[in-house]
Amino acid sequence: MFAELLLDQRLLKSVDKMGFEKPTPVQQQAIPLALEGRDLLVSAATGSGKTAAFLLPILQGMIKNPPPKEGTRALVIVPTRELARQIGKECEKLASYCGIKVGVITGGQEFKVQRALLRRDPEILIGTPGRMLELVKEGSTLFTNLEYLVLDEADRLFEMGFDEDVLAIIAQCNEARQTMLLSATLPGGVRRLMQVLNNPARVMVNDGREEHSSIRQQYVLADDDKHKEKLLLWLLENETFERALVFANTRDMATHLSGVMRYRGQRAGYLHGEVKQDVRNSTTTAFRDGKIKVLIASDVASRGLDVKGIDLVINFDMARKGDDYVHRIGRTGRAGETGLAVALIAPNEWNLKASIERYLNIKMEARKVKEFPGHYKGPKKVKASGKAATTNKRKKKD
Ligand code: AMP
């Protein structure tokens, strides 16, 4: 129960209103440690409830302690605009009875509007590193009284090359702050960012790899992209789902597939790095509202997309890394729902699939679509080596 975490009544009220019945494992472990004032290193997969795990103790601290004379009290740095907006919304809901102001700062918005927002002194700022750094440079006192710093999806911040910007922002922050770093996985590259933590308590709900037992993971062998298109369409026409998310590795493929799917009568849309912010927002909203049923996206565009009821994820192109695969399929099966993930595997993707299976310690279920059988049957079975075969033959002779 949330009440056992000794949270303020106003926070309990918002949690209740949001329909959270009991804390998720990461919330159960992280919230008491954060309330003690410890720095935290949290390894939890997307969908685990990690956002409320860091927001609730921050809000609790803000309610309890008197505010500083000026400046932002909490800064949350995230890798993508979508994730920033998503966290902003969750934060507004959690803070709705506390009168705490929340601001979201990302690229793709006007500087004028953002400066005005900063003048209103939001207690909690959520944003992406590039724009945040530019604004910090303009007014370096912004974070001198900072009480809380959160680096969310630190693996992504590192992978997207944001670590320099993040460290430059941190250099402008109050040193006497509490810092929390969250990451689905903890690859070596995140270590540089981890150095900003002061004797952190570690919360390892999982290492990001085993969270997805509620998701059925399958693969279908495919000859090439043309064959994949047929399989994709067949899956969309034959699976029962509310919302499907399809991953393509290139912008051109995402756009192309969306066109093909629309032509074939699917309510499809696409998101990738070159889609303008306002179009991105309207596409995400249409997907959330059910006007779009099939969203074709690249990895970056899908980050932070927390749309309820995604029950089918199709990897049209296989993820290039285990961590990406985890993030992709993490879009489904969120907070107790179940989901289906299907990967279309062409000959040149077999090794990738095998290495992802090894990395995640899983075995994807083979699935055949008999309407579109294809020629590719998987890698040739390796026969017993020549030596062993000879030995066997000899044995037989003997
Ligand atoms: P996150 O891992 O923070 O992206 O959260 C994934 C989803 O779970 C979001 O839609 C949250 O609103 C939801 N959520 C977070 N905490 C809980 C909880 N204790 N009970 C139910 N849903 C939750």
Residues whose N, C-alpha, C, O or C-beta is under 5 A from the ligand:
A	BS01	AMP	G19 F20 E21 K22 P23 T24 A45 T46 G47 S48 G49 K50 T51 A52 A335
